[in-house]
Every structure is written in C-alpha cells, then in structure tokens.
Amino acid sequence: MQNINYDRKMEEIIRENREKLLKPKLLLQVCCAPCSSQVLTRLRDDFNLDIFYYNPNIYPEKEYEKRAKAVKDLVKQMKIDAKVIISENRPKDFYKYVDTRKDDVEGGKSCYKCYYLRLKETARLAKEKAYDYFTTSLSISPYKNAQWLNEIGAKLEKEYGIKYLYADFKKKNGYKASIELSKKYGLYRQDYCGCIFSYREMKEKKGKSLKKIE
C-alpha cells in the first residue's frame, strides 16, 4: 500500500490556490467542536468555509444536539464568517450502512462504512450547492484512519465532480493543538466516538474501572 503524506498534499493544494490568488469555497464536514477547532484554525485563511454537521451515527439524540450546539458556539467564539449547516438527525442512515458494527470494534471495517456515509452526503451537498472542495475534520483524531478517509474522498471526487481536499489533520501535532484549543474555548469534549456501540463500550470500560477501584 502506497504511503502518502496527505498533510503535505493538502499544503500543495493550498499553495497552488494562493499562487493563483484563489480562495475556494469549501464544505467541511465536522464531527464535533473539539476536532473542528484546529481544523478551522488551519483552513480559515485559505478557504471560504461552510460547516456541515452530518453525523447520523451519534447516540443518543441529546448527544447529537449537544455536539451540534457546541459546533455553532465554537464558530461564534472563533468569529469565523461561515454558515453552519446542521443536518436533521437521521439515525436510520447509519444503521443501514453499519449493521455489522455490533460485532466489530472502533476502527474496524464497519467504521469505513460510517466514514463513507458521512463523506458521501457531504460530497452530494457540495455538488448541489456548487462548492469547489469538500473535506472532513475526522482525520484529526488518532482513532480515525486517515488513509481510508482520503481513499473515500478520492472516490467521491470522481463520482460527484467536486474536488476533495486531501488532509491528515493530526499531523503537526494537530490533535494536541485541538485539546489546547478546547480548553481555551471551554468546549464540551465527549468521551466516546458517538455511535451506540462506542457508547456501550465506553460504559463497559468505565464499569470495569470502577470495579477495580472497589
């Protein structure tokens, strides 16, 4: 498998646009405010950004709403001139794609389907609204497979005719920076990925930790 530095590839795209004096329109799919913080910091000067919160994997409903609100609050705090598009919560979208997650672990093959689901809807909307690029904040997490994300983005770029902004936002201490920015802005930081399966796994781990203390 070819080892590609997607962070460097993103910088090459940005440099080319700067040389052409372009500031393209970018639709950025975000998973949560903490991950978004550093991604927005890196992209805000080189793109006209709009933010797309589409995460039908999030469980329960109140968690979906809590994370959505945190994203809107972050954009206000950072004073970014960007539209925040909050999708209607459609958990059926998630269960249709990742019916195997209950027998898998976080980071397993079923997570690929979840990445694909969210990026496909982002590409579709980017095409519909005539954006120049689409991408996702997901690669900033050390628990997310940047190779998969960029492979999916490349496939969807061809399918929809919208450029995908290749990225690996965890590079250059991106994840560490997101933690520092989360503290700066007082952001809500969740303790599980988001889906019902990761929620149950988190609860199970906490239960085991409490038993050890007892």
Secondary structure as GFF3:
##gff-version 3
##sequence-region A 1 214
A	DSSP	alpha_helix	6	19	.	.	.	ID=ss1
A	DSSP	beta_strand	25	29	.	.	.	ID=ss2
A	DSSP	alpha_helix	33	43	.	.	.	ID=ss3
A	DSSP	beta_strand	48	53	.	.	.	ID=ss4
A	DSSP	alpha_helix	61	78	.	.	.	ID=ss5
A	DSSP	beta_strand	83	86	.	.	.	ID=ss6
A	DSSP	alpha_helix	91	97	.	.	.	ID=ss7
A	DSSP	three_ten_helix	101	103	.	.	.	ID=ss8
A	DSSP	alpha_helix	109	128	.	.	.	ID=ss9
A	DSSP	beta_strand	133	136	.	.	.	ID=ss10
A	DSSP	three_ten_helix	138	140	.	.	.	ID=ss11
A	DSSP	alpha_helix	146	160	.	.	.	ID=ss12
A	DSSP	beta_strand	163	164	.	.	.	ID=ss13
A	DSSP	alpha_helix	174	185	.	.	.	ID=ss14
A	DSSP	alpha_helix	196	213	.	.	.	ID=ss15
###
